[in-house]
Amino acid sequence: MDKRAKVNKGVNAARILGDEVVQNALRDLELMYINDWKQSKVDDVVKRERAYANMTVLNDFIAALQSYVDTGKIAGKQLERDSKL
């Protein structure tokens, strides 16, 4: 992927992460998974494992978007530097 495409991907990812509806959905999912864990019975290992897996996927999704943002910023700085040469 070329640097301009990385910049565009990063801008789009930042827009998604910054969107209020997306932030609310991510927060609501996180709270739901935490509540599932907290409200699980002592012997309900499956429910706790599912809550943990869901939280892991949610965090991986956020981390992937943040990685796109960071990569886009780096590519943008590289393009700026290249244009000065």
C-alpha positions as CSV (number, residue, x, y, z in Angstrom):
1,M,0.0,0.0,0.0
2,D,1.4,3.4,-0.9
3,K,1.9,6.2,1.6
4,R,-1.1,8.2,0.4
5,A,-3.4,5.2,0.8
6,K,-2.1,4.7,4.3
7,V,-2.8,8.3,5.2
8,N,-6.3,8.0,3.8
9,K,-6.9,4.7,5.7
10,G,-5.6,6.4,8.9
11,V,-7.9,9.4,8.4
12,N,-10.9,7.1,8.0
13,A,-10.0,5.0,11.0
14,A,-9.6,8.2,13.1
15,R,-13.0,9.4,11.9
16,I,-14.5,6.1,13.0
17,L,-12.8,6.1,16.4
18,G,-13.9,9.7,16.9
19,D,-17.5,9.2,15.9
20,E,-19.8,9.6,18.9
21,V,-22.1,6.8,18.0
22,V,-19.2,4.4,17.6
23,Q,-17.7,5.5,20.9
24,N,-21.1,4.9,22.6
25,A,-21.5,1.5,21.0
26,L,-17.9,0.5,22.0
27,R,-18.5,1.7,25.6
28,D,-21.9,-0.1,25.8
29,L,-20.4,-3.3,24.6
30,E,-17.6,-3.1,27.1
31,L,-20.0,-2.5,29.9
32,M,-22.2,-5.4,28.8
33,Y,-19.3,-7.8,28.7
34,I,-18.1,-6.6,32.1
35,N,-21.6,-7.1,33.5
36,D,-21.8,-10.5,32.0
37,W,-18.5,-11.4,33.7
38,K,-19.6,-9.9,37.1
39,Q,-23.0,-11.4,37.1
40,S,-21.8,-14.9,36.1
41,K,-22.3,-17.6,38.7
42,V,-19.3,-19.2,40.3
43,D,-19.7,-22.4,38.3
44,D,-20.5,-20.6,35.0
45,V,-17.1,-20.8,33.4
46,V,-18.5,-20.7,29.9
47,K,-20.2,-17.3,30.5
48,R,-17.0,-15.9,31.9
49,E,-14.9,-17.3,29.0
50,R,-17.3,-15.8,26.5
51,A,-17.2,-12.4,28.2
52,Y,-13.4,-12.5,28.2
53,A,-13.3,-13.5,24.5
54,N,-15.8,-10.7,23.6
55,M,-13.7,-8.2,25.4
56,T,-10.5,-9.4,23.7
57,V,-12.2,-9.1,20.3
58,L,-13.4,-5.6,21.1
59,N,-10.0,-4.5,22.3
60,D,-8.4,-6.0,19.2
61,F,-10.8,-4.1,17.0
62,I,-10.0,-0.8,18.7
63,A,-6.3,-1.6,18.5
64,A,-6.5,-2.4,14.8
65,L,-8.2,1.0,14.1
66,Q,-5.7,2.8,16.2
67,S,-2.8,1.1,14.4
68,Y,-4.3,2.4,11.1
69,V,-4.4,5.9,12.6
70,D,-0.8,5.7,13.7
71,T,0.5,4.2,10.5
72,G,-1.4,7.0,8.6
73,K,0.3,9.7,10.7
74,I,3.7,8.2,10.1
75,A,3.1,7.9,6.4
76,G,1.9,11.5,6.3
77,K,5.1,12.7,8.0
78,Q,7.1,10.6,5.5
79,L,5.3,12.3,2.6
80,E,6.0,15.7,4.1
81,R,9.7,14.8,4.5
82,D,9.9,13.4,0.9
83,S,8.3,16.5,-0.5
84,K,11.1,18.6,1.1
85,L,13.9,16.6,-0.6
